[in-house]
């Protein structure tokens, strides 16, 4: 297609708008990170960590499902309509949180948050990949995740300050309402459709990958889940690393406030975790373009697990900020580069669907992790939830170390093993 030239510099205006959009998406989820678990315990009277974690379970499984179908819909209807739909669904969330009479209303509200995140964040990262092209895919994903999780950090920090000054509700969720409205307006009036860029890339790729270009949905689901060892390694690593994020969301506020920190201080700790994760992705996404995808992924899995484990060995505001920062470094190394592995391996015509499958398994990790964390905390202690999360990260990192192939075209041989590695029919030489 003529007129759709890929490149971050060539499309910088739309790329910047997409960065602002994903920052707003991050603010939306960040506005719940610090306040909602404490709201459940101190205002709504919930004592079970597993019950408190139910709002993360509902969020995770709904977001996972919307990731899967959002990618498929994006290739049928375009990126922008799905992005706008994600923001429309988010409109009732602040009202639900402000007026929720019991915890199950919060859980239902997080179903809407899962829809919002599954559609809006998925479309934002797909749009950046569309605009950037293959040579800067790692940088594009790194920028997307940096701004998104920068938004998570800012949202956690700001709502912690607001809650400390004005109470747990309604003030923090009035801030959330403003974020949702701005995200919706920008998406409707300023963001442009990027699907034609992916179509132009597919057209330029030629006919030598025609067998890969026309895969049915069921085959893409199979390939991205278990039919390809590298994509399986990415999917399981993505799912398990969400255990860490679920732990930060559920257990950190409960564990740290019970250990003497204030709501504002907990916001600082959680904000350091998200902030380090967000900012460093400005570098770690590009790092994968320079040295390959696999080394940052494997290193990040082990480092994030070590940061979680170290949190139980220290005490005090500054030591906990340090361990949160270590955990954030690990997440920054692994997170954007798992996405890039999938983006490398997928054909442009079904990349959004392939990424949707990966993101489905990844965000299902919120649900699996929240259940694991809740059971460990209720049966043993909140501290045990940290131990099992760290152990899961170490095991998952080992699987990635053994099974993940390098997908960067200059540093690996993934493409040379298409026929056998991906579990697809052998292509003609």
Buried (B, 14 or more C-beta within 10 A) or exposed (E): EEEBEBBBEBBEEBBEBBBBBBBBBBBBBBBBBBBBBBBBBEEBEBEBBBBBBBBBBBBBBBBBBBBBBBBBBBBEEBBBBBBBBBBBBBBBBBBBBBEBEEBBBBBBBBBBBBBBBBBBBBBBBBBBBBBBBBEBBBBBBBBBBBBBBBBBBBBBBBBBBBBBEEBBBBBBBEBBBBBBBBBBEBBEEEBBBBBBBBBBBBEEBEEEBEBBBEBEBEBBBBBBBEBBBBBBBBBBBBBBBBBBBBBBBBBBBBBBBEEEBBBBBBBBBBBBBBBBBBBBBBEBBBBBBEBBBBBBBBBBBBBBBBBBBBBBEEEEBEBBBBBBBBBBBBBBBBBBBBBBBBBBBBBBBBBBBBBBBBBBBBBBBBBBBBBBBBBBBBEEBBEBBBBBBBBBBBEBBEBBBEBBBBBBEEBBEBEEBBBEBBBBEEEEE
